[in-house]
Amino acid sequence: MRLNLMTMVYGKDYVQLFKDYCLKSLFYPDNIPRAILDGYRVKWDIYTTQDSEQLIKDAVQEHLFEVEYDIKIIDKIIITSSGNDTNYQCLYLSLQKAIEENALFYLATPDVMIGNGALSNLLAYKTDKPLCLAAAHVRVAQESFKIEDRVYSNAELVTLSMLNLSQSWRDTFVEADANCSYCANVTTRKITDNLWAVTHRIPTIYLARAIPSDIEFFEKKKIYGEWDWGWGEVLTQQNRYRVIGSSDMFFGAEITPKDRNNAHVMKGCQWNDDGSNRRQHSFINRNFITTLRGIDGKRD
């Protein structure tokens, strides 16, 4: 069995996020180490720049003998909204390789931390079909989200995250008349002190069993953002799209700088359940709830 991961990360700040959150949490005992014990051969494509190469090598040094790393140097960073940017190019190459190697594909974005057991839970969802598993992750404020040097369960990570939400999630609570639920494509309700109900119209696909037609889709679109915004529509039509409905199975937190990913707040949106994404999978996801369950504790 094969599991391929892909990360694109460069620059001192983002390499530090990768090291402190993504890398650290993926090597919690019930994530990559559990996958290896269960018989998976784990390979990790890491795309970076020449300036950041040594930083990446230093970051993965502790885990050199557990995973096969392929650190790839990006000659030129292309940032554009018109397509064929560097993010897309790296995603395309690694997804294509996963198909060729008959491997499961995990998108390991550098600024996302997952709970202990989140990865092994995804892998435990065994099937003979080329399914793709999506899950809602929350955005947390980088300036206040601090972790201790220990292993966090999904429930512990939920509690910490809900206490440190970034603006684009903090303002999705639809009890308020003014909120950003439409723009963020997320609605949040507090049920109890340690339970929240979320409707996420475009959850992120984390684990994929890709097939050649997926490569054809991305080759046509040439846009990295289609991973969330458009690919789910195609997967829904192919009956290959599955959304995780509980943080007990999978939970992730995206560490978000203060000036990034802010969502527009609109008045008159109390109890809103609509969103700006008009794709088919978005309308389907509108009908379902993801429960986020934390440990005992209260949200301010």
Disulfide bonds with the S-S distance in Angstrom:
none
